Amino acid sequence: MPFNLFGLYLSMNYRYFLASFLFVFLSFNAVKAQAVISEKQAERAIKKEQRQLKRMNRQYTDSLTYKAEYYQYMLLEDLDTRNFENLGWWQYQYNYYNSIIESAPENLTGKALIVDRFAKNVIVLMVSMLRRVYDIEANRPAAIRDIPAVVFLLMLRTIVHPEDYVAYLAVISYSSKMEDYGTALFYVEALLENGYTDLDTLGALPETGLLRIMPEYQALLEVYLNKGLYGIREEDS
């Protein structure tokens, strides 16, 4: 008798049990299907990002090639016209890309890494281009050497490589020789601002005898190096 009652119970609740079973079965498969879909979507997103990065990398590579040609053209134009007024444009170019590098956080990835590498490559491009052109101009025979062009290139070297101390010293010496003491003092200050401390070399620089006894020159030594008259510390005198 109990058996018949149980069978009757099952018969009466068959649809309920079937619906419950189907609900659990379908729910499990829905979760599994959703997981598969999410995994596929993640794979597609990764592949899409990889394609975007490759395309972006190609674009920046092409842009770097264009930059090389454009900077070369601008440099030759400036040399031909002795366009010292365009030094500000070159300063802007350097500052723009250098600011990208300095503001970049550590452990860059993806697009930010490509932009950072591009900025570094642009600065390397500028430095190498200037060195190459400078070597050509500076090593010409003295009779045909274009001194203003050489000085222009030296000034540019201080812009794209702020710790190129040799360039600063050469500009200071030449400006003093031409009695352009305003320019000489400007580059003395820029030299000291960028960490130069070799007073022996600075004091022995050719053509700078009159420059070194100027009050403005002495004031720069005092401000940046805490030196007294003619580069001697007051406490050492």
Secondary structure, 3 states (H helix, E strand, C coil): CHHHHHHHHHHHCHHHHHHHHHHHHHHHHHHHHHHHHHHHHHHHHHHHHHHHHHHHHHHHHHHHHHHHHHHHHHHHHHHHHCCHHHHHHHHHHHHHHHHHHHHCCCCCCHHHHHHHHHHHHHHHHHHHHHHHHHHHHHCCCHHHCCHHHHHHHHHHHHHHCCCCHHHHHHHHHHHHHCCCHHHHHHHHHHHHHCCCCCHHHHHCCCCCHHHHCCHHHHHHHHHHHCCCHHHCCHHHC
